Amino acid sequence: MTINVHNLLHVHRSVLQLGPLWANSSFEFDDTNGDLKALFHGSQNIDMQVISAHTFFQITKGLSA
């Protein structure tokens, strides 16, 4: 089952909670997923890769301030 097919299982609840689909956007969510995906490469130790990349960005952000 692809993620799109799986998401169809939840559309009914989302419409009830948030209103019609045309009135909502998932672009911000998709954009954030893309940012998160860019933090890891490969398929092992993904949690540590994300933590390391996030820590690196925090440190470099603090140095530039």
C-alpha positions in Angstrom: 0.0 0.0 0.0 1.5 3.4 -1.0 1.3 6.3 1.4 -1.2 8.0 -0.9 -3.6 5.1 -0.6 -3.0 4.9 3.1 -3.8 8.6 3.4 -7.2 8.0 1.9 -8.1 6.0 5.0 -7.8 9.3 7.0 -9.4 11.8 4.6 -12.9 11.4 6.1 -11.7 12.3 9.6 -9.6 15.2 8.3 -12.5 16.7 6.4 -14.7 16.4 9.6 -12.0 18.1 11.7 -10.6 20.7 9.3 -13.3 21.3 6.7 -13.3 20.8 3.0 -10.1 19.7 1.3 -10.0 22.7 -1.1 -9.8 25.0 1.9 -6.6 23.4 3.3 -3.1 23.0 2.1 -0.4 20.5 2.8 2.4 22.3 1.1 4.0 23.5 4.3 3.9 19.9 5.7 5.4 18.5 2.5 8.1 21.2 2.6 9.0 20.3 6.1 9.2 16.6 5.2 11.6 17.5 2.4 13.8 19.5 4.9 13.8 16.5 7.3 14.6 14.0 4.5 17.6 16.2 3.6 19.1 15.6 7.1 19.9 11.9 6.4 21.5 9.8 3.8 21.3 6.0 3.6 19.1 3.7 5.6 21.1 3.0 8.8 21.2 5.1 12.0 18.8 7.6 10.6 18.0 8.9 14.1 21.6 9.8 14.8 22.1 11.3 11.3 19.1 13.6 11.9 20.3 14.6 15.4 23.9 15.2 14.2 22.7 17.4 11.3 20.3 19.3 13.5 23.0 19.9 16.1 25.4 21.1 13.3 22.8 23.6 12.0 22.1 24.9 15.5 25.8 25.4 16.2 26.5 27.1 12.8 23.3 29.2 13.3 24.6 30.3 16.7 28.0 31.2 15.3 26.6 33.4 12.6 24.4 35.4 15.1 
